[in-house]
């Protein structure tokens, strides 16, 4: 019979600690609501004693969340516990999460006490917390480096005094899976009342072992996993919950567990958290990274076309993503090019695959990734004049007043005609240029993404610009690197407008 694994999310507490900015009340509520829609069992809403803002946010989350259990962190200090309870007083049921260092290092160098004093502090704090709730979780901070004798002793005592959830944190990400697994097994073998509590784990990723340690822990008896969506948290971060959730789903026969998580909400929730927290998700991030379901190798693409299971152990649909298209690069084979043309509605009668693939490889070696509009241009544009750029910048002049408006003069060659445009803006130069180009070219696009990155090359600092625009439900991309960021921006914009012009020419040809 499958056993349930409880998912405890600490994005709003441990996750926020790692951010360069503090989240406001509305942002925290928005994240909490997204977590609830995903069916997260327990949401650690914050550490109320830490600041008036955190107290207010926890209170607001309690008013908005109806299904998930709300939890607040507190030190083993009476004032902390009272404030945590007060922040959650709107609710009939809530959890207080107590924590105290139990390793010799923490006890002696941080807390300046001995083990017995720590033990008594823990028991005293439990008595106080029980005045407000029966749902108490206790974390033995730095459990990964706590002597097993002391850990067994305090866990037995905590359970005896009414703690329903015991958390065994690998606070500094020090242990490795077989070592962490032994800690959990030892607790089950040596603590006589262990069956009266749920054993939880909270693993950090300092050695990249957080997910591995968490999986090894549930195989050894733990039934609650703590972490964050995307794995954000102190230092190298926490256990990435999306990886745990999908590992349990994908390897269900081996692990024999289940969660109540709505898997198809994973991707959407990760995007919300990424946007609000202003953290980018690495492209190679497991489960939710841009490349998690992308395939560039020709061999892999051919295998996927024949059967997606050849190179995908889960479906992108499982996490709420549409089927991901191949990245067409110089490593892609004919099968992938043919497949993409079919997806766009073309048959082999419409174009010559052999000639198209030869042109494709040549352009891919120069450009890198090839997009749909590139393929259509290669397949159908035969007139050399049509292949040239239609829009060429002749002159750009910017006059800026620090406390006034900025005037942008654009002089653009459109085919054989030169057109001019003047844009007035409040120092929003790049946006003004973009508006001007839309106006002159009469190509009205929606700017979906505009990113600027700095890049050092020798003694020079270069500006890298990435732009994504939407035109007639199609995405057009461009990346440019220049010493001057404005030059990089307008070059990238013109690249997109020229690609859109070519796209429109192709449509005319096909008609």
VOGU-3710 file (C-alpha; in Angstrom, 3 decimals, decimal comma):
1> xxxxxxxxxx> 0,000/0,000/0,000  1,320/3,433/-0,975  2,063/5,914/1,788  1,556/9,662/1,577  4,490/12,071/1,702  3,520/15,412/3,263  4,876/18,420/1,349  5,943/21,337/3,543  6,817/24,527/1,645  9,074/27,148/3,217
11> xxxxxxxxxx> 9,420/29,483/0,218  7,950/32,357/2,228  10,292/31,833/5,173  13,593/30,135/4,286  13,220/30,999/0,603  12,748/34,712/1,249  15,844/34,794/3,477  18,002/34,286/0,377  16,509/37,115/-1,684  18,175/40,467/-2,251
21> xxxxxxxxxx> 14,818/42,152/-1,734  12,082/41,750/0,862  8,699/40,629/-0,412  5,744/42,811/0,466  2,465/41,597/1,941  0,600/41,361/-1,400  3,458/39,431/-3,009  3,579/36,924/-0,149  -0,178/36,386/-0,287  0,031/35,840/-4,048
31> xxxxxxxxxx> 2,721/33,184/-3,585  0,744/31,526/-0,772  -2,374/31,353/-2,966  -0,349/29,779/-5,796  1,041/27,186/-3,358  -2,463/26,421/-2,092  -3,753/25,916/-5,659  -0,908/23,459/-6,138  -2,244/21,590/-3,059  0,788/22,113/-0,820
41> xxxxxxxxxx> -0,005/20,479/2,540  1,770/22,950/4,838  2,841/26,520/4,051  5,426/28,043/6,371  4,218/31,631/6,105  7,082/33,331/7,921  8,944/34,148/11,112  6,568/36,683/12,782  8,952/37,880/15,510  11,555/38,886/12,909
51> xxxxxxxxxx> 9,788/42,087/11,808  6,427/43,908/11,950  6,147/43,380/8,187  6,550/39,623/8,495  3,984/39,524/11,299  1,500/41,451/9,142  2,155/39,207/6,126  1,560/36,017/8,147  -1,677/37,492/9,475  -2,800/38,377/5,928
61> xxxxxxxxxx> -1,913/34,905/4,610  -4,033/33,358/7,372  -7,027/35,396/6,182  -6,620/34,266/2,577  -5,624/30,603/2,794  -8,438/28,100/3,369  -7,073/24,615/2,655  -3,332/24,387/3,371  -2,127/24,290/6,982  -0,372/27,525/7,943
71> xxxxxxxxxx> 2,809/27,324/9,979  5,021/29,980/11,607  8,569/29,679/12,861  9,613/30,530/16,432  12,745/30,174/18,506  12,430/28,411/21,857  11,670/31,781/23,439  8,326/32,653/25,030  7,969/35,985/23,188  8,617/34,331/19,807
81> xxxxxxxxxx> 5,957/31,705/20,467  3,345/34,237/21,614  3,927/36,443/18,543  3,749/33,432/16,195  0,443/32,356/17,757  -0,927/35,897/17,626  -0,070/36,211/13,919  -2,109/33,058/13,209  -4,937/33,744/15,687  -7,461/34,144/12,822
91> xxxxxxxxxx> -7,259/30,384/12,299  -8,771/27,585/14,365  -5,938/25,238/13,445  -2,319/26,206/12,795  1,200/24,916/13,383  3,978/26,433/15,483  7,425/25,414/14,302  10,040/25,539/17,068  13,753/25,166/16,432  16,883/24,821/18,523
101> xxxxxxxxxx> 20,460/23,780/17,764  21,321/20,274/18,968  24,821/19,672/17,563  27,823/20,110/19,852  29,068/22,927/17,615  25,807/24,889/17,855  25,297/24,207/21,560  28,785/25,277/22,628  29,837/27,974/20,147  26,487/29,556/19,231
111> xxxxxxxxxx> 24,252/29,025/22,247  26,978/28,857/24,946  25,149/26,095/26,840  25,375/22,364/27,453  23,120/19,625/26,055  20,981/19,273/29,172  20,254/23,023/29,210  19,201/22,777/25,546  17,009/19,813/26,386  15,203/21,751/29,121
121> xxxxxxxxxx> 14,788/24,820/26,868  13,086/22,604/24,287  10,676/21,074/26,819  9,794/24,470/28,307  9,049/25,936/24,862  6,764/22,992/24,024  4,674/23,648/27,148  4,243/27,282/26,092  3,365/26,398/22,477  0,758/23,826/23,621
131> xxxxxxxxxx> -1,244/26,678/25,165  -2,019/27,827/21,613  -2,072/24,679/19,467  -1,659/20,900/19,526  0,102/21,020/16,152  3,732/21,537/17,117  6,750/20,811/14,967  10,228/20,789/16,462  13,442/21,130/14,453  16,687/19,774/15,871
141> xxxxxxxxxx> 18,845/22,333/14,109  22,074/20,933/12,636  20,804/17,378/13,219  23,153/16,154/10,486  26,099/16,935/12,773  24,410/16,003/16,082  25,641/12,868/17,891  23,146/10,068/17,314  22,886/9,393/21,061  21,868/12,983/21,836
151> xxxxxxxxxx> 19,553/13,107/18,814  17,726/9,917/19,877  17,449/11,185/23,450  15,929/14,559/22,551  13,600/13,129/19,885  12,191/10,583/22,346  11,660/13,310/24,926  10,025/15,710/22,447  7,523/13,051/21,317  6,796/12,093/24,926
161> xxxxxxxxxx> 5,905/15,757/25,585  3,427/16,028/22,721  5,396/17,069/19,628  3,619/15,605/16,598  6,233/16,377/13,948  9,977/16,051/14,481  12,143/17,699/11,861  15,648/16,392/11,201  17,404/19,155/9,267  20,675/18,860/7,398
171> xxxxxxxxxx> 21,060/22,568/8,148  24,386/23,116/6,378  24,028/20,502/3,637  26,884/18,455/5,105  25,656/14,871/4,855  25,467/12,565/1,855  22,482/10,257/1,101  23,646/6,976/2,697  24,846/8,893/5,781  21,583/10,825/6,138
181> xxxxxxxxxx> 19,601/7,643/5,561  21,442/6,000/8,500  20,439/8,884/10,798  16,747/8,335/10,015  17,072/4,534/10,318  18,793/4,902/13,691  15,940/7,046/14,975  13,401/4,398/13,961  15,463/1,625/15,541  16,390/3,379/18,798
191> xxxxxxxxxx> 13,507/5,735/19,672  10,730/3,590/21,223  7,869/6,096/20,678  8,908/7,111/17,137  5,605/5,784/15,743  3,736/8,553/17,616  5,218/11,337/15,459  5,869/12,169/11,828  9,549/12,439/10,966  10,287/15,330/8,640
201> xxxxxxxxxx> 13,483/16,373/6,836  14,733/19,787/5,782  17,857/19,427/3,639  20,115/22,160/2,310  22,019/22,002/-0,935  25,557/23,103/-0,037  27,035/19,933/-1,575  24,204/19,506/-4,085  22,730/16,653/-2,034  19,414/18,150/-0,825
211> xxxxxxxxxx> 17,096/16,176/-3,106  19,153/12,981/-2,818  19,209/13,229/0,980  15,447/13,856/1,101  14,678/10,855/-1,110  16,973/8,626/0,977  15,192/9,896/4,119  11,694/8,912/2,961  13,023/5,509/1,933  14,225/5,161/5,527
221> xxxxxxxxxx> 10,982/6,228/7,200  10,558/10,033/6,965  7,073/11,057/5,834  7,358/14,831/5,449  9,726/16,728/3,169  10,456/20,427/3,590  11,773/22,619/0,813  10,929/25,354/-1,660  9,690/25,642/-5,209  12,761/26,155/-7,453
231> xxxxxxxxxx> 14,981/25,302/-4,439  15,594/28,887/-3,297  16,881/29,361/0,236  19,887/30,141/2,421  23,283/29,870/0,673  23,029/27,166/-2,018  19,326/26,740/-1,333  16,850/24,121/-0,132  15,430/20,897/-1,433  13,688/21,698/-4,727
241> xxxxxxxxxx> 10,162/20,441/-4,073  9,260/20,126/-7,752  12,090/17,590/-8,124  10,909/15,577/-5,108  7,274/15,638/-6,267  8,094/14,508/-9,805  10,588/11,877/-8,600  7,828/10,351/-6,467  5,415/10,441/-9,421  7,873/9,219/-12,067
251> xxxxxxxxxx> 9,427/6,451/-9,928  6,201/5,418/-8,173  6,879/1,677/-8,498  10,292/1,992/-6,877  9,406/4,532/-4,171  5,804/3,397/-3,535  4,725/6,827/-2,230  2,310/9,506/-3,363  1,644/13,198/-2,727  -1,561/15,248/-2,947
261> xxxxxxxxxx> 0,144/17,775/-5,232  -1,564/18,949/-8,415  1,353/18,280/-10,720  0,010/20,358/-13,579  0,297/23,476/-11,403  4,061/23,054/-10,887  5,312/25,054/-13,858  2,832/27,904/-13,385  3,677/28,159/-9,669  7,416/28,223/-10,380
271> xxxxxxxxxx> 6,915/31,074/-12,880  4,912/33,086/-10,326  7,624/32,631/-7,686  10,399/33,413/-10,161  8,684/36,627/-11,258  7,763/37,882/-7,773  11,131/36,976/-6,231  13,013/38,351/-9,262  15,108/35,206/-9,624  15,706/33,593/-12,982
281> xxxxxxxxxx> 15,307/29,833/-13,315  18,512/28,291/-14,767  17,849/26,904/-18,238  19,199/23,485/-17,209  17,161/23,347/-13,974  15,540/19,928/-13,537  11,773/19,786/-14,194  11,144/23,528/-14,708  14,209/24,815/-16,612  13,795/26,001/-20,194
291> xxxxxxxxxx> 15,901/23,088/-21,448  14,329/20,414/-19,222  12,273/19,094/-22,163  14,337/20,580/-25,009  16,214/18,400/-27,489  18,992/19,654/-29,783  20,868/16,505/-30,827  19,734/15,091/-34,158  19,823/11,553/-32,759  17,670/12,569/-29,798
301> xxxxxxxxxx> 15,231/14,513/-31,959  14,796/11,552/-34,296  14,200/9,300/-31,277  11,618/11,709/-29,856  9,758/11,916/-33,188  9,451/8,125/-33,193  8,531/7,840/-29,508  8,896/10,601/-26,896  9,685/7,997/-24,224  13,008/7,317/-25,970
311> xxxxxxxxxx> 14,444/10,481/-24,379  11,768/11,788/-21,979  11,051/10,052/-18,668  8,063/12,318/-18,042  5,791/14,451/-20,189  5,979/18,269/-20,106  2,172/18,100/-19,782  2,669/16,503/-16,344  3,884/19,839/-14,944  1,471/22,032/-16,919
321> xxxxxxxxxx> 3,604/22,695/-19,993  2,565/22,289/-23,593  4,634/19,890/-25,650  8,030/21,552/-26,088  9,314/22,125/-29,621  12,817/21,073/-30,616  15,692/23,546/-30,523  16,766/23,626/-34,165  20,557/24,019/-34,279  23,428/22,771/-36,438
331> xxxxxxxxxx> 23,203/19,502/-34,477  19,626/18,876/-35,645  18,966/16,305/-38,325  16,721/16,269/-41,411  13,954/14,533/-39,449  13,653/17,473/-37,040  13,564/20,037/-39,856  10,926/18,013/-41,688  8,892/17,654/-38,474  8,953/21,418/-37,824
341> xxxxxxxxxx> 7,844/22,188/-41,374  4,950/19,724/-40,926  3,983/21,459/-37,667  3,810/24,746/-39,589  1,475/23,146/-42,139  3,867/22,418/-45,017  4,223/19,114/-46,869  7,296/17,919/-48,785  5,529/18,924/-52,000  5,774/22,580/-50,900
351> xxxxxxxxxx> 9,578/22,658/-50,625  12,758/20,709/-51,345  13,954/19,103/-48,083  17,465/18,379/-49,387  18,045/22,007/-50,457  16,367/23,372/-47,329  18,534/21,258/-45,008  21,719/22,366/-46,761  20,740/26,046/-46,321  19,614/25,316/-42,769
361> xxxxxxxxxx> 23,022/23,944/-41,710  24,817/26,900/-43,250  22,660/29,441/-41,394  22,670/27,423/-38,148  26,487/27,456/-38,068  26,372/31,276/-38,224  23,297/32,039/-36,126  23,019/29,198/-33,612  19,310/28,527/-33,031  16,989/28,584/-36,043
371> xxxxxxxxxx> 13,364/29,708/-35,655  10,196/29,062/-37,682  10,467/32,287/-39,675  14,090/31,407/-40,564  12,955/28,063/-41,950  10,215/29,647/-44,047  12,672/32,196/-45,434  15,166/29,465/-46,344  12,468/27,282/-47,913  10,618/29,843/-49,999
381> xxxxxxxxxx> 12,652/33,008/-50,628  14,400/32,707/-53,958  14,777/36,370/-54,877  18,147/37,652/-53,596  16,735/41,155/-53,186  14,091/39,785/-50,860  16,808/38,225/-48,692  18,422/41,607/-48,026  17,488/43,829/-45,135  14,493/46,038/-45,830
391> xxxxxxxxxx> 15,032/48,358/-42,847  18,410/50,059/-42,430  19,187/52,731/-39,850  20,579/55,844/-41,470  20,741/58,054/-38,392  19,699/58,142/-34,736  19,856/61,291/-32,635  18,954/61,528/-28,960  18,597/64,810/-27,071  18,127/64,354/-23,339
401> xxxxxxxxxx> 17,272/66,868/-20,655  17,932/65,508/-17,158  14,758/66,984/-15,668  12,777/67,288/-18,875  11,820/65,124/-21,822  13,972/63,161/-24,231  13,625/63,640/-27,994  14,553/60,752/-30,269  15,094/61,416/-33,990  15,073/58,261/-36,127
411> xxxxxxxxxx> 16,076/58,245/-39,786  15,322/54,852/-41,377  15,701/53,497/-44,892  12,566/51,457/-45,663  13,195/49,693/-48,947  14,037/52,558/-51,290  12,378/55,284/-49,220  13,830/57,181/-46,271  11,407/57,824/-43,432  11,748/59,970/-40,318
421> xxxxxxxxxx> 10,179/59,919/-36,895  10,414/62,041/-33,728  9,521/60,456/-30,388  9,204/62,420/-27,154  9,589/60,501/-23,914  10,465/60,954/-20,227  14,028/59,579/-20,446  12,752/56,109/-21,488  15,146/56,004/-24,432  15,023/52,327/-25,442
431> xxxxxxxxxx> 11,235/52,165/-25,157  11,025/55,378/-27,246  13,207/53,854/-29,985  11,018/50,752/-30,012  7,856/52,866/-30,354  9,481/54,868/-33,144  10,392/51,752/-35,138  6,842/50,401/-34,765  5,548/53,724/-36,075  7,918/54,051/-39,068
441> xxxxxxxxxx> 7,751/50,416/-40,219  3,989/50,188/-39,576  4,719/46,781/-38,086  2,958/46,722/-34,742  4,477/44,208/-32,355  4,115/43,322/-28,688  7,369/43,417/-26,711  7,324/40,228/-24,620  10,868/40,244/-23,248  13,723/42,746/-23,122
451> xxxxxxxxxx> 16,819/41,747/-21,156  20,170/43,481/-20,752  23,267/41,679/-19,451  26,831/42,929/-19,048  29,652/40,882/-20,512  33,376/41,446/-19,991  35,628/40,807/-22,971  39,249/41,634/-22,258  39,332/45,242/-21,062  35,928/46,026/-22,564
461> xxxxxxxxxx> 32,528/45,842/-20,893  29,972/44,795/-23,492  26,202/45,014/-23,333  24,229/41,934/-24,364  20,592/42,488/-25,358  17,974/39,730/-25,685  14,624/40,668/-27,233  11,474/38,625/-27,822  8,479/40,166/-29,619  5,091/38,805/-30,646
471> xxxxxxxxxx> 3,721/39,446/-34,123  0,603/37,683/-35,400  0,900/35,077/-32,610  4,492/34,227/-33,594  7,588/34,899/-31,496  10,523/36,738/-33,074  13,902/36,700/-31,317  17,175/38,606/-31,495  20,373/38,813/-29,449  23,081/41,438/-30,003
481> xxxxxxxxxx> 26,323/42,345/-28,211  27,877/45,820/-28,495  29,967/48,224/-26,410  27,063/50,688/-26,612  23,860/49,292/-25,113  21,636/51,586/-27,214  23,377/50,408/-30,389  22,918/46,777/-29,306  19,230/47,453/-28,605  18,382/49,154/-31,895
491> xxxxxxxxxx> 20,408/46,572/-33,891  18,444/43,764/-32,230  15,139/45,576/-32,820  15,932/46,133/-36,502  16,927/42,481/-36,828  13,433/41,540/-35,591  11,619/44,033/-37,841  13,561/42,743/-40,860  12,682/39,155/-39,966  9,007/40,139/-39,668
501> xxxxxxxxxx> 9,194/41,853/-43,069  10,648/38,661/-44,587  7,944/36,628/-42,825  5,263/38,824/-44,472  6,953/38,471/-47,863  6,811/34,686/-47,527  3,094/34,826/-46,749  2,552/36,867/-49,923  4,532/34,329/-51,961  2,514/31,413/-50,541
511> x> -0,754/33,150/-51,418
//
